[in-house]
Amino acid sequence: MPSDTPQPAFVLVRPQMGENIGAAARAMLNFGLERMRLVSPRDGWPNQKAVAMASGAGRLLDDAVLVERTVDAVADCSYVFATTARQRDMTKPVMTPERAMEVAREKIAGGQKVAVLFGPERAGLENDDIALANAIISVPVNPEFPSLNLAQCVLLTGYEWRRQTVDTAPQMTEMAGTDWANAIEVDKLAGHYEGMLDEAGFFFPATKADHMKRNLRNMWSRMPLTRADVQMLHGMLRQMVRWKDKG
């Protein structure tokens, strides 16, 4: 059975290829979407090519709702989006996938049922399908090549739904078993290098030594060093000194 998690239904209208239905199911499950509805698949249903392409998302196909007409697929929904790249002579709000899924989240949170219509691969949704929709989703693609594969469109929309419903940090650092170096550790590293460089005569002439040391300290402080980095840099310098002494 589909998840009880509030989410929109994705409606594939007259899909032509089983492979694309399977790929769409896989894209949906990637982003936690489990409510697929199918309107008159061209090659009938069930479809083994869809099952093969769906890989681990086959349960979405098992639970998919099969209907004959688009209106039947959205009969229980109070807000419907239609995906299309072409201009239609209809007055409707046109939204990016990001904005559309933001609206979907708001309406679902308010207790409404929402559906998103995706058209057949060759020509997309027909005007009669779009007439059922409250708003249009238009992906900002290259105007000279606006055609998107069915599964690609499902993937884009599913991704934007996931962004609206899961709190994901826009950037993070995998620490790989270490922690960030603290100020005293960086200070000791700087002192180690400063001492060895001073012994090697690096800070020359003497009138510029203080400025050079300050620049070196500033360089260390700008680096996002981990404790593992600090230990490695200490070790590198010790090994170079040992190698020099052997010579």
C-alpha atoms as one frame of an Amber mdcrd trajectory, in Angstrom:
protein
   0.000   0.000   0.000   1.164   3.580  -0.666   2.564   5.527   2.263   0.221
   7.506   4.513   2.645  10.440   4.330   0.795  13.467   2.869   1.940  13.924
  -0.711   0.611  14.693  -4.191  -0.485  12.022  -6.643   1.534  11.846  -9.849
  -0.701  11.087 -12.821   0.828   9.707 -16.015  -1.642  10.503 -18.775  -1.656
   8.024 -21.683   2.014   7.029 -21.269   3.320   5.302 -24.367   6.246   3.175
 -23.235   6.430   0.789 -20.331  10.081   1.686 -19.823   9.139   5.310 -19.154
   6.482   4.300 -16.652   9.061   2.204 -14.816  11.624   5.018 -14.898   8.990
   7.430 -13.579   8.212   5.057 -10.700  11.889   4.863  -9.848  12.180   8.668
  -9.927   9.142   9.016  -7.687  10.446   6.626  -5.054  13.822   8.395  -5.099
  12.027  11.358  -3.547   9.533   9.529  -1.331   6.530   9.758  -3.671   4.404
   6.619  -3.838   1.037   7.577  -5.333   1.076   6.830  -9.038  -2.012   6.977
 -11.191  -2.129   5.804 -14.800  -4.527   6.992 -17.481  -4.928   4.514 -20.366
  -1.324   3.343 -20.904  -0.864   2.744 -24.629   0.565  -0.768 -24.267  -1.861
  -1.915 -21.600  -1.382  -2.737 -17.941   0.404  -4.439 -16.226   3.534  -4.033
 -18.329   6.647  -6.160 -17.835   8.919  -3.553 -19.407   7.783  -1.107 -16.758
   8.541  -3.629 -14.025  12.029  -4.275 -15.389  12.862  -0.555 -15.591  11.434
   0.247 -12.159  14.069  -1.924 -10.466  13.429  -1.612  -6.699  10.406   0.652
  -7.199   8.156  -2.120  -8.497   5.760  -1.801  -5.563   4.681   1.608  -6.909
   3.570  -0.147 -10.067   1.719  -2.792  -8.035  -0.172  -0.063  -6.185  -0.722
   2.230  -9.191  -4.328   3.276  -9.792  -5.449   2.552 -13.364  -8.244   4.640
 -14.933  -9.520   5.331 -18.437  -9.954   9.124 -18.304  -7.888  11.955 -16.899
 -10.892  13.343 -15.059 -11.215  10.021 -13.211  -7.568  10.212 -12.121  -8.097
  13.585 -10.426 -11.695  13.143  -9.315 -10.803  13.260  -5.592  -8.379  16.199
  -5.917  -9.181  19.824  -5.219  -6.033  21.227  -6.828  -4.388  19.933  -9.991
  -1.154  20.899 -11.748  -0.468  20.174 -15.416   3.082  19.968 -16.721   3.614
  21.422 -20.179   6.366  23.243 -22.060   4.056  24.751 -24.689   2.015  27.913
 -24.515  -1.716  27.193 -24.316  -4.536  29.622 -24.906  -5.811  29.266 -21.360
  -5.653  31.700 -18.484  -3.939  29.863 -15.653  -1.101  30.514 -13.221   2.197
  29.256 -14.633   4.710  28.139 -12.012   8.205  26.746 -11.868   8.455  23.257
 -10.354   9.874  24.823  -7.195   6.951  27.212  -6.735   4.418  24.560  -7.714
   5.616  22.134  -5.085   5.658  24.916  -2.511   1.988  25.542  -3.297   1.321
  21.798  -3.238   2.857  21.511   0.211   0.726  24.390   1.514  -2.489  22.964
   0.112  -1.800  19.417   1.298  -0.972  20.777   4.762  -4.393  22.433   4.664
  -6.100  19.099   4.042  -6.509  19.292   0.273  -5.653  16.531  -2.185  -3.275
  17.521  -4.972  -2.360  15.862  -8.257   0.250  16.560 -10.934  -0.473  15.601
 -14.549   2.317  14.405 -16.849   1.575  13.976 -20.529   2.490  11.262 -23.018
   6.004  11.222 -24.414   5.312  12.244 -28.002   3.147  15.350 -27.693   2.483
  16.009 -24.022  -0.867  16.773 -22.471  -3.822  17.674 -24.650  -5.811  20.844
 -24.091  -8.700  18.846 -22.619  -6.335  17.476 -19.977  -4.924  20.899 -19.174
  -8.425  22.335 -18.879  -8.823  20.171 -15.759  -5.840  21.805 -14.071  -5.786
  24.767 -11.721  -2.212  25.712 -12.612   0.558  24.861 -15.033   4.076  23.741
 -14.195   6.623  24.937 -16.726  10.270  23.937 -16.432  12.673  26.741 -17.489
  14.388  24.705 -20.186  16.274  25.728 -23.315  13.561  27.291 -25.557  15.265
  25.846 -28.620  14.970  22.318 -27.198  12.171  22.288 -24.609  11.228  18.599
 -24.787  11.690  16.621 -21.575  11.419  12.866 -21.250   8.492  11.764 -19.073
  10.727  10.341 -16.362  12.915  13.458 -16.414   9.907  15.675 -15.776   8.747
  13.400 -12.969  12.261  13.489 -11.493  12.453  17.288 -11.548   9.061  17.688
  -9.925   9.759  14.988  -7.364  13.042  16.632  -6.442  11.303  19.947  -5.806
   8.683  18.190  -3.676  11.441  16.625  -1.602  13.109  19.995  -1.133   9.854
  21.388   0.252   9.257  18.573   2.700  12.687  17.511   3.973  15.009  19.832
   5.858  18.314  19.317   4.076  21.377  21.465   4.689  22.497  23.116   1.431
  26.096  22.222   2.262  27.883  20.059   4.781  31.352  18.657   5.349  31.965
  14.964   5.919  34.534  14.917   8.719  35.741  11.339   8.074  36.487  10.494
  11.691  38.139  13.740  12.743  37.167  17.173  14.105  38.073  20.714  13.220
  41.345  21.873  14.732  40.931  24.432  17.517  42.808  27.697  17.840  45.514
  26.398  20.149  46.271  23.459  17.851  46.627  25.790  14.871  48.766  28.136
  16.959  51.133  25.284  17.898  51.353  24.243  14.247  52.171  27.796  13.244
  54.816  27.968  15.968  56.377  24.682  14.827  56.746  25.890  11.236  57.832
  29.328  12.298  60.589  27.890  14.482  61.913  25.565  11.782  61.742  28.264
   9.093  63.518  30.699  11.385  66.288  28.146  11.936  66.533  27.660   8.165
  66.969  31.396   7.592  63.671  31.830   5.775  62.745  35.109   7.496  65.156
  37.407   5.662  65.931  40.230   5.819  65.447  40.718   9.540  63.542  43.981
   8.989  60.782  42.016   7.258  60.736  39.034   9.617  57.806  40.185  11.778
  55.688  40.931   8.700  56.511  37.565   7.139  55.659  35.720  10.348  52.355
  37.560  10.597  51.495  36.620   7.013  52.341  33.002   7.728  50.103  32.967
  10.808  47.336  34.591   8.784  47.701  31.867   6.154  47.284  29.119   8.749
  44.211  30.803  10.230  42.522  30.979   6.813  42.860  27.245   6.234  39.927
  25.038   7.341  42.249  22.600   9.117  41.128  19.425  10.837  43.035  17.786
  13.677  44.149  15.097  11.232  45.487  17.820   8.917  47.417  19.414  11.779
  48.959  16.086  12.802  49.965  15.347   9.216  51.558  18.781   8.745  53.514
  18.389  11.976  54.670  14.965  10.793  55.675  16.246   7.356  57.887  18.910
   8.886  59.484  16.493  11.361  60.262  14.053   8.555  61.845  16.764   6.414
  64.046  17.756   9.341  65.084  14.121   9.896  65.864  13.742   6.188  67.976
  16.927   6.265  69.874  15.755   9.353  70.677  12.418   7.705  72.191  14.278
   4.780
